[in-house]
Amino acid sequence: MDDSEVKVTVRPIEPDDYEAVLNLSGNNISRDDIISNPNDKARLCFVAEVDGEVVGFNLAHRLHVGIPLNRICVIQGIVVHDKYRRLGIGEKLVEAVFEQCADCDIDIVRALVEESDLRLRRFIEHLGFQPSSVTNYDRPVFC
């Protein structure tokens, strides 16, 4: 299958998409991770459909970070069904985020990528992302 054979529709995620998104994620996310008010302007999540079937999605949010506060978008994840990879669907999901950010006056889109995930790092770099000047620090929370 090549991209000329596939008509992809990218649109904002809706509550009816949650089950398909959970299945695509391999249950690596929970319903709470994706449930939101569809009118929530902080959410920049989209799904990709082929023939009415959800074959990909992204999770992204608008945030205010730093002092002075900067409005940015953080892409937390992109998933595309194995059968539909390498057809430009992930790129279309990211483009949808950029279009929405332009409408919301967001100047920076940040993608969170595990350093060890070389495949995802190459994909993100292919889309023009560069390592950030911001260093991320994590600390486990112990209950």
C-alpha positions in Angstrom: 0.0 0.0 0.0 1.3 3.5 -0.9 0.1 6.9 0.0 -1.5 7.4 -3.4 -3.9 4.6 -2.6 -4.9 6.0 0.8 -7.2 9.0 1.5 -6.5 10.2 5.0 -8.8 12.5 6.9 -7.4 14.3 10.0 -9.8 15.9 12.4 -10.0 16.9 16.1 -10.6 13.9 18.4 -14.1 13.3 19.6 -15.5 11.2 22.4 -16.7 8.6 19.9 -13.0 8.1 19.0 -11.8 7.1 22.5 -12.2 3.3 22.2 -10.3 3.3 18.9 -7.5 5.5 20.4 -7.2 3.2 23.4 -7.0 0.2 21.1 -4.3 1.8 18.9 -2.3 2.7 22.0 -2.1 -0.9 23.0 -3.6 0.1 26.3 -0.5 2.2 27.1 -2.8 5.1 27.9 -6.0 5.3 29.9 -9.4 6.8 29.1 -8.6 9.6 31.6 -5.5 10.5 29.5 -7.7 11.3 26.5 -11.1 12.3 27.9 -11.7 16.0 27.7 -14.2 18.5 26.8 -14.1 18.6 23.0 -14.3 22.4 23.3 -11.3 22.6 25.5 -8.9 25.0 23.7 -5.9 23.6 25.6 -6.3 20.2 23.8 -4.7 19.9 20.4 -5.5 16.2 19.8 -6.4 14.8 16.4 -7.2 11.5 14.9 -6.4 10.2 11.4 -9.1 8.2 9.6 -8.9 6.0 6.5 -12.3 4.8 5.2 -14.0 5.9 8.4 -11.5 3.9 10.6 -9.3 5.6 13.1 -5.7 4.6 12.1 -3.7 7.2 14.1 -3.8 9.9 16.7 -1.8 12.4 18.6 -2.0 13.7 22.1 -1.0 17.3 22.5 -1.8 20.2 24.9 -1.3 23.9 25.0 0.8 25.0 28.1 2.2 28.1 29.6 5.8 27.6 30.7 8.7 29.5 32.1 9.1 33.0 33.4 8.1 35.1 31.5 5.3 32.8 30.5 5.4 31.5 27.0 2.6 29.7 25.3 3.7 26.5 23.8 2.2 23.2 22.5 3.6 19.9 23.8 3.1 16.8 21.6 3.1 14.0 24.1 2.6 11.2 21.6 1.8 10.1 18.1 0.5 6.7 17.2 -0.2 5.2 13.8 -1.4 1.7 13.2 1.4 -0.6 11.9 -0.4 -1.2 8.6 -0.6 2.5 7.8 2.9 3.6 8.8 5.3 5.3 6.3 2.3 6.8 4.4 2.7 10.3 5.8 -0.1 10.0 8.4 2.1 10.9 11.4 3.2 14.0 9.5 -0.4 14.9 8.7 -1.2 14.7 12.4 1.7 17.0 13.3 0.7 19.4 10.5 -2.8 19.6 12.0 -1.2 20.6 15.4 0.9 23.3 13.7 -2.2 24.7 11.9 -4.1 24.9 15.1 -1.2 26.5 16.9 -0.9 29.2 14.3 -4.6 30.0 14.9 -4.0 30.2 18.6 -0.8 32.3 18.5 1.4 29.6 19.8 5.0 30.0 18.6 6.7 26.9 19.8 5.7 23.2 19.4 7.7 20.8 21.6 7.7 17.1 21.0 8.4 14.8 23.9 10.6 11.9 22.7 12.4 9.2 24.6 16.1 9.6 24.0 16.5 5.9 23.3 13.7 5.8 20.6 15.8 6.4 17.5 13.0 5.7 15.1 10.8 8.4 16.7 13.7 10.8 17.0 14.5 10.5 13.3 10.8 11.0 12.4 10.6 14.2 14.6 13.8 15.6 13.2 12.5 14.9 9.7 9.6 17.2 10.5 12.0 20.0 11.4 12.1 19.6 15.2 15.5 20.3 16.9 16.8 19.5 20.4 15.5 22.2 22.8 17.5 24.6 24.8 15.3 23.5 27.7 16.6 20.6 29.8 13.9 18.4 31.2 14.3 17.2 34.8 12.2 14.4 36.2 11.7 13.3 39.8 9.7 10.3 40.8 6.8 10.9 43.2 6.6 8.4 46.1 3.3 8.0 47.7 
